[in-house]
Amino acid sequence: MIRVVICDDHPIFREGLKKTLSVHPDIRVVGEAGTAAELLERLADTPCDVLVLDISLPDRNGLEVLGELRASGGPPKPGGPPLKAGAAAAPVPAVVVLSMHSEQQYAVRAIRAGASAYIEKASVPLELVNALRKAASGGLYVSPGQAEQLALEVRDGAAMPAHGDLSERELQVLRLLGEGQAIKQIAHRMSLSPSTIATYRARVLLKLKLKTTAELIHYALDQGLVE
């Protein structure tokens, strides 16, 4: 039996996903969460084999959460301090990232962060089921397109876009700027100070070799980074 926890901020989508998976006798959804904070609480007291994780969560970036889980070795206990790298914790489940973003934008980044698979929400349900089974067995599920991206990156970095060197928080700031959000709005969304967001913005400008917020917005739209 493959025990699955779903983390997505849309309740209707979670319900649909649970119904889709319920027809497969070897898969059972044992928990769900709508935010990163809820997810950490759920993982601390709900053993599971695979986590289905969205990227766009209300309080955190899903890939940032994935990276922290991998670095810490597991979720912190409810109400306790954040785990440090190497600290004892519940086993970290395999992670299948399920997102509305195209695989060309995030698949390689997700796999590099430790995901066992990256599946687009527009994909057929059977692809997700196959990814869950592969992830539960300790394997890596990649589509032909993702395999080509990974091969190109290994060979000569040809598949790496300019924003490929951004950290997860820098990428999130870029995406939110692309949506037209102001510094104060982004700060509230990410629970950070406006000055910190301004610093991230400056780093993104430097890394992308751009000069203005307008150019950042144009870049985000051109690269399909805006939902």
ABEGO torsion letter per residue (X at the ends): XBBBBBBBABAAAAAAAAAAAAABAABBBABBBABAAAAAAAAAABBBABBBBBABBAABBAAAAAAAAAAAGEBBBBGBBBBBBGBBBBBBBBBBBBBABBAAAAAAAAAAAGBABBBBAABBAAAAAAAAAAAAAGBBBBBAAAAAAAAAAAAAGAABBAAAABBAAAAAAAAAAAAGBBAAAAAAAAGBBAAAAAAAAAAAAAAAGBABAAAAAAAAAAAGABX
